[in-house]
């Protein structure tokens, strides 16, 4: 059984962990930027 708090497992690209909360963040590309209020989602 794998412990999710195990720091030895690398995170996938674009995934970060801050204070136990995992976040997936990507930059909004220019061709769809008009549809989003922010430059990252």
PDB file of N, CA, C and O in Angstrom:
ATOM      1  N   UNK A   1       0.856  -1.190   0.000  1.00  0.00           N
ATOM      2  CA  UNK A   1       0.000   0.000   0.000  1.00  0.00           C
ATOM      3  C   UNK A   1       0.889   1.236   0.000  1.00  0.00           C
ATOM      4  O   UNK A   1       1.868   1.301   0.743  1.00  0.00           O
ATOM      5  N   UNK A   2       0.550   2.211  -0.830  1.00  0.00           N
ATOM      6  CA  UNK A   2       1.367   3.413  -0.976  1.00  0.00           C
ATOM      7  C   UNK A   2       0.773   4.552  -0.160  1.00  0.00           C
ATOM      8  O   UNK A   2      -0.431   4.802  -0.217  1.00  0.00           O
ATOM      9  N   UNK A   3       1.607   5.232   0.588  1.00  0.00           N
ATOM     10  CA  UNK A   3       1.190   6.374   1.387  1.00  0.00           C
ATOM     11  C   UNK A   3       1.231   7.627   0.520  1.00  0.00           C
ATOM     12  O   UNK A   3       2.279   7.944  -0.043  1.00  0.00           O
ATOM     13  N   UNK A   4       0.117   8.347   0.398  1.00  0.00           N
ATOM     14  CA  UNK A   4       0.050   9.547  -0.444  1.00  0.00           C
ATOM     15  C   UNK A   4       0.927  10.682   0.081  1.00  0.00           C
ATOM     16  O   UNK A   4       1.247  11.610  -0.660  1.00  0.00           O
ATOM     17  N   UNK A   5       1.318  10.613   1.354  1.00  0.00           N
ATOM     18  CA  UNK A   5       2.181  11.649   1.918  1.00  0.00           C
ATOM     19  C   UNK A   5       3.655  11.354   1.687  1.00  0.00           C
ATOM     20  O   UNK A   5       4.511  12.091   2.176  1.00  0.00           O
ATOM     21  N   UNK A   6       3.967  10.297   0.957  1.00  0.00           N
ATOM     22  CA  UNK A   6       5.336   9.885   0.697  1.00  0.00           C
ATOM     23  C   UNK A   6       6.002  10.868  -0.258  1.00  0.00           C
ATOM     24  O   UNK A   6       5.626  10.949  -1.427  1.00  0.00           O
ATOM     25  N   UNK A   7       6.992  11.618   0.233  1.00  0.00           N
ATOM     26  CA  UNK A   7       7.661  12.635  -0.580  1.00  0.00           C
ATOM     27  C   UNK A   7       8.606  12.033  -1.623  1.00  0.00           C
ATOM     28  O   UNK A   7       9.127  12.766  -2.464  1.00  0.00           O
ATOM     29  N   UNK A   8       8.837  10.723  -1.590  1.00  0.00           N
ATOM     30  CA  UNK A   8       9.759  10.115  -2.543  1.00  0.00           C
ATOM     31  C   UNK A   8       9.129   9.936  -3.921  1.00  0.00           C
ATOM     32  O   UNK A   8       9.849   9.712  -4.894  1.00  0.00           O
ATOM     33  N   UNK A   9       7.816  10.028  -4.029  1.00  0.00           N
ATOM     34  CA  UNK A   9       7.148   9.870  -5.313  1.00  0.00           C
ATOM     35  C   UNK A   9       7.090  11.226  -6.013  1.00  0.00           C
ATOM     36  O   UNK A   9       6.501  12.166  -5.478  1.00  0.00           O
ATOM     37  N   UNK A  10       7.694  11.345  -7.205  1.00  0.00           N
ATOM     38  CA  UNK A  10       7.673  12.636  -7.889  1.00  0.00           C
ATOM     39  C   UNK A  10       6.267  12.989  -8.356  1.00  0.00           C
ATOM     40  O   UNK A  10       5.479  12.113  -8.709  1.00  0.00           O
ATOM     41  N   UNK A  11       5.968  14.273  -8.353  1.00  0.00           N
ATOM     42  CA  UNK A  11       4.667  14.749  -8.821  1.00  0.00           C
ATOM     43  C   UNK A  11       4.671  14.855 -10.341  1.00  0.00           C
ATOM     44  O   UNK A  11       5.707  15.137 -10.943  1.00  0.00           O
ATOM     45  N   UNK A  12       3.527  14.633 -10.957  1.00  0.00           N
ATOM     46  CA  UNK A  12       3.441  14.810 -12.417  1.00  0.00           C
ATOM     47  C   UNK A  12       3.689  16.270 -12.806  1.00  0.00           C
ATOM     48  O   UNK A  12       3.613  17.167 -11.965  1.00  0.00           O
ATOM     49  N   UNK A  13       3.983  16.495 -14.077  1.00  0.00           N
ATOM     50  CA  UNK A  13       4.169  17.859 -14.565  1.00  0.00           C
ATOM     51  C   UNK A  13       2.934  18.702 -14.268  1.00  0.00           C
ATOM     52  O   UNK A  13       1.807  18.214 -14.347  1.00  0.00           O
ATOM     53  N   UNK A  14       3.149  19.943 -13.933  1.00  0.00           N
ATOM     54  CA  UNK A  14       2.100  20.931 -13.685  1.00  0.00           C
ATOM     55  C   UNK A  14       1.349  20.698 -12.377  1.00  0.00           C
ATOM     56  O   UNK A  14       0.341  21.361 -12.133  1.00  0.00           O
ATOM     57  N   UNK A  15       1.808  19.779 -11.530  1.00  0.00           N
ATOM     58  CA  UNK A  15       1.158  19.525 -10.248  1.00  0.00           C
ATOM     59  C   UNK A  15       2.090  19.996  -9.137  1.00  0.00           C
ATOM     60  O   UNK A  15       3.279  19.679  -9.129  1.00  0.00           O
ATOM     61  N   UNK A  16       1.533  20.754  -8.207  1.00  0.00           N
ATOM     62  CA  UNK A  16       2.281  21.194  -7.039  1.00  0.00           C
ATOM     63  C   UNK A  16       1.495  20.821  -5.795  1.00  0.00           C
ATOM     64  O   UNK A  16       0.289  20.581  -5.859  1.00  0.00           O
ATOM     65  N   UNK A  17       2.178  20.773  -4.674  1.00  0.00           N
ATOM     66  CA  UNK A  17       1.522  20.510  -3.395  1.00  0.00           C
ATOM     67  C   UNK A  17       1.909  21.620  -2.438  1.00  0.00           C
ATOM     68  O   UNK A  17       3.089  21.838  -2.162  1.00  0.00           O
ATOM     69  N   UNK A  18       0.910  22.313  -1.941  1.00  0.00           N
ATOM     70  CA  UNK A  18       1.143  23.392  -0.979  1.00  0.00           C
ATOM     71  C   UNK A  18       0.290  23.141   0.249  1.00  0.00           C
ATOM     72  O   UNK A  18      -0.937  23.095   0.158  1.00  0.00           O
ATOM     73  N   UNK A  19       0.920  22.981   1.372  1.00  0.00           N
ATOM     74  CA  UNK A  19       0.226  22.739   2.642  1.00  0.00           C
ATOM     75  C   UNK A  19      -0.745  21.568   2.543  1.00  0.00           C
ATOM     76  O   UNK A  19      -1.844  21.624   3.096  1.00  0.00           O
ATOM     77  N   UNK A  20      -0.348  20.509   1.842  1.00  0.00           N
ATOM     78  CA  UNK A  20      -1.172  19.320   1.728  1.00  0.00           C
ATOM     79  C   UNK A  20      -2.266  19.396   0.681  1.00  0.00           C
ATOM     80  O   UNK A  20      -3.058  18.462   0.547  1.00  0.00           O
ATOM     81  N   UNK A  21      -2.326  20.504  -0.072  1.00  0.00           N
ATOM     82  CA  UNK A  21      -3.334  20.670  -1.127  1.00  0.00           C
ATOM     83  C   UNK A  21      -2.635  20.558  -2.471  1.00  0.00           C
ATOM     84  O   UNK A  21      -1.706  21.312  -2.760  1.00  0.00           O
ATOM     85  N   UNK A  22      -3.084  19.617  -3.291  1.00  0.00           N
ATOM     86  CA  UNK A  22      -2.502  19.430  -4.616  1.00  0.00           C
ATOM     87  C   UNK A  22      -3.181  20.354  -5.614  1.00  0.00           C
ATOM     88  O   UNK A  22      -4.405  20.485  -5.619  1.00  0.00           O
ATOM     89  N   UNK A  23      -2.373  20.997  -6.463  1.00  0.00           N
ATOM     90  CA  UNK A  23      -2.900  21.927  -7.463  1.00  0.00           C
ATOM     91  C   UNK A  23      -2.358  21.568  -8.831  1.00  0.00           C
ATOM     92  O   UNK A  23      -1.183  21.227  -8.973  1.00  0.00           O
ATOM     93  N   UNK A  24      -3.214  21.646  -9.837  1.00  0.00           N
ATOM     94  CA  UNK A  24      -2.819  21.458 -11.232  1.00  0.00           C
ATOM     95  C   UNK A  24      -2.959  22.819 -11.890  1.00  0.00           C
ATOM     96  O   UNK A  24      -4.060  23.364 -11.956  1.00  0.00           O
ATOM     97  N   UNK A  25      -1.860  23.372 -12.375  1.00  0.00           N
ATOM     98  CA  UNK A  25      -1.867  24.723 -12.925  1.00  0.00           C
ATOM     99  C   UNK A  25      -1.275  24.713 -14.321  1.00  0.00           C
ATOM    100  O   UNK A  25      -0.215  24.133 -14.557  1.00  0.00           O
ATOM    101  N   UNK A  26      -1.967  25.356 -15.235  1.00  0.00           N
ATOM    102  CA  UNK A  26      -1.482  25.493 -16.608  1.00  0.00           C
ATOM    103  C   UNK A  26      -1.652  26.936 -17.052  1.00  0.00           C
ATOM    104  O   UNK A  26      -2.575  27.632 -16.627  1.00  0.00           O
ATOM    105  N   UNK A  27      -0.746  27.368 -17.912  1.00  0.00           N
ATOM    106  CA  UNK A  27      -0.845  28.697 -18.504  1.00  0.00           C
ATOM    107  C   UNK A  27      -1.906  28.650 -19.602  1.00  0.00           C
ATOM    108  O   UNK A  27      -1.997  27.677 -20.352  1.00  0.00           O
ATOM    109  N   UNK A  28      -2.708  29.716 -19.687  1.00  0.00           N
ATOM    110  CA  UNK A  28      -3.716  29.815 -20.740  1.00  0.00           C
ATOM    111  C   UNK A  28      -3.010  30.274 -22.012  1.00  0.00           C
ATOM    112  O   UNK A  28      -2.311  31.287 -22.005  1.00  0.00           O
ATOM    113  N   UNK A  29      -3.187  29.541 -23.088  1.00  0.00           N
ATOM    114  CA  UNK A  29      -2.526  29.898 -24.348  1.00  0.00           C
ATOM    115  C   UNK A  29      -3.212  31.087 -25.005  1.00  0.00           C
ATOM    116  O   UNK A  29      -4.388  31.357 -24.759  1.00  0.00           O
ATOM    117  N   UNK A  30      -2.466  31.789 -25.839  1.00  0.00           N
ATOM    118  CA  UNK A  30      -2.969  33.004 -26.473  1.00  0.00           C
ATOM    119  C   UNK A  30      -4.240  32.770 -27.292  1.00  0.00           C
ATOM    120  O   UNK A  30      -5.102  33.646 -27.350  1.00  0.00           O
ATOM    121  N   UNK A  31      -4.365  31.609 -27.920  1.00  0.00           N
ATOM    122  CA  UNK A  31      -5.520  31.382 -28.784  1.00  0.00           C
ATOM    123  C   UNK A  31      -6.838  31.240 -28.019  1.00  0.00           C
ATOM    124  O   UNK A  31      -7.904  31.361 -28.622  1.00  0.00           O
ATOM    125  N   UNK A  32      -6.794  30.990 -26.714  1.00  0.00           N
ATOM    126  CA  UNK A  32      -8.023  30.897 -25.921  1.00  0.00           C
ATOM    127  C   UNK A  32      -8.055  31.891 -24.770  1.00  0.00           C
ATOM    128  O   UNK A  32      -8.960  31.837 -23.938  1.00  0.00           O
ATOM    129  N   UNK A  33      -7.092  32.793 -24.707  1.00  0.00           N
ATOM    130  CA  UNK A  33      -6.974  33.732 -23.595  1.00  0.00           C
ATOM    131  C   UNK A  33      -8.209  34.608 -23.404  1.00  0.00           C
ATOM    132  O   UNK A  33      -8.526  34.990 -22.278  1.00  0.00           O
ATOM    133  N   UNK A  34      -8.905  34.927 -24.487  1.00  0.00           N
ATOM    134  CA  UNK A  34     -10.107  35.768 -24.381  1.00  0.00           C
ATOM    135  C   UNK A  34     -11.222  35.083 -23.611  1.00  0.00           C
ATOM    136  O   UNK A  34     -12.112  35.766 -23.103  1.00  0.00           O
ATOM    137  N   UNK A  35     -11.210  33.772 -23.505  1.00  0.00           N
ATOM    138  CA  UNK A  35     -12.254  33.031 -22.812  1.00  0.00           C
ATOM    139  C   UNK A  35     -12.008  32.915 -21.310  1.00  0.00           C
ATOM    140  O   UNK A  35     -12.881  32.452 -20.577  1.00  0.00           O
ATOM    141  N   UNK A  36     -10.817  33.336 -20.837  1.00  0.00           N
ATOM    142  CA  UNK A  36     -10.468  33.194 -19.419  1.00  0.00           C
ATOM    143  C   UNK A  36     -10.083  34.540 -18.834  1.00  0.00           C
ATOM    144  O   UNK A  36      -9.480  35.379 -19.504  1.00  0.00           O
ATOM    145  N   UNK A  37     -10.438  34.730 -17.587  1.00  0.00           N
ATOM    146  CA  UNK A  37     -10.153  36.000 -16.893  1.00  0.00           C
ATOM    147  C   UNK A  37      -8.708  36.065 -16.391  1.00  0.00           C
ATOM    148  O   UNK A  37      -8.206  37.148 -16.091  1.00  0.00           O
ATOM    149  N   UNK A  38      -8.037  34.914 -16.299  1.00  0.00           N
ATOM    150  CA  UNK A  38      -6.683  34.880 -15.758  1.00  0.00           C
ATOM    151  C   UNK A  38      -5.731  34.238 -16.751  1.00  0.00           C
ATOM    152  O   UNK A  38      -6.160  33.571 -17.693  1.00  0.00           O
ATOM    153  N   UNK A  39      -4.428  34.442 -16.536  1.00  0.00           N
ATOM    154  CA  UNK A  39      -3.433  33.881 -17.448  1.00  0.00           C
ATOM    155  C   UNK A  39      -3.061  32.443 -17.084  1.00  0.00           C
ATOM    156  O   UNK A  39      -2.372  31.760 -17.841  1.00  0.00           O
ATOM    157  N   UNK A  40      -3.531  31.991 -15.904  1.00  0.00           N
ATOM    158  CA  UNK A  40      -3.289  30.606 -15.478  1.00  0.00           C
ATOM    159  C   UNK A  40      -4.575  30.035 -14.910  1.00  0.00           C
ATOM    160  O   UNK A  40      -5.357  30.737 -14.269  1.00  0.00           O
ATOM    161  N   UNK A  41      -4.777  28.760 -15.155  1.00  0.00           N
ATOM    162  CA  UNK A  41      -5.948  28.088 -14.573  1.00  0.00           C
ATOM    163  C   UNK A  41      -5.492  26.870 -13.821  1.00  0.00           C
ATOM    164  O   UNK A  41      -6.314  26.153 -13.250  1.00  0.00           O
TER     165      UNK A  41
END
